[in-house]
């Protein structure tokens, strides 16, 4: 019995002393939870403090101007002077179109112009002649009329004298001669008056000559315009770069037949910016001129800096081919995104230009 009691008492003592570690172990999960909550609060506060004045998005890409180059005349390509992704300067020859049909058209236009100028010179000479001869012809006709009137006056006087003489002082033959002379003079006067009426159309004659000159002046102007068009088309057979850029999307080869207005290649200009589609809830404090840090997925080593240039006055969905119609009964509100143009100020490498469409992540400082 003493041994059992002692063992029992010893067992009670051991069980009594084991309750303290169990209590300590029961507090440990709560301490861990508290620590986690405290760490989360500190981390959340730190994150809020560091991001309260920035706005960022991963819906952004590099953007720029891509100019579509198209010939202005149709023809066969006889020379291809550029290759894919080649850097060109303004005026660099891109392709040459067969110029022979356009040279023939130019020469034909030159011939039409020379013929029209010759006709104009003849019409001008005819006008000068009409201005000189028409008044002179009228004056001559009037002088002839005066002379015919004088002859008629004398013939009438002779006839009256013959008729007033006694029969013994004249003969019938002389009377007949005086009568014939009077009639002849009358006819000559009538003819002279007709000539005067014919020559009196001086203004009409000159006006007709002037009209001929104006007509051929118009023909000359038209021929000159046709020559200018032919020379312009001949110049269009050499297609040059309108500005500096890189050749992309080239779809023309030597020997191809190209048509006017059909794009043959594109030129990507060196000016590159960022188009970032921010959520509409991020635009409250965003203003033009705010500084931006830009991270490029393709080039992690780039440290691009820029600024907000402008905010588009319309969401991206507003300018799609089929903009959303919200005036329906089953409308679901969706946060819209608005394109923001960001201009790159520094950090670009001239030897490694940014292609268009690369994914970037801009961070705008909203202060």
Secondary structure, 3 states (H helix, E strand, C coil): CHHHHHHHHHHHHHHHHCHHHHHHHHHHHHHHHHHHHHHHHHHHHHHHHHHCCEEEEEEEEEEEEEEEEECCCCEEEEEECCCCCCEECCCCEEEEECCHHHHHHHHHHHHHHHHHHHHHHHHHHHHHHHHHHHHHHHHHHHHHHHHHHHHHHHHHHHHHHHHHCCHHHCCHHHHHHHHHHHHHHHHHHHHHHHHHHHHCCHHHHHHHHHHHHHHHHHHHHHHHHHHHHHHHHHHHCEEECCCCEEEECCCCCCCCEECCCCEEEEEEEEEEEEEEEEEHHHCCCCCCCCEEEEEECCCCCCCEEEEEEEECCCCHHHHCCCCCCCCCCCCCCCCCEEEEEEEEEECCCCCCCCCCCCEEEEEEECC
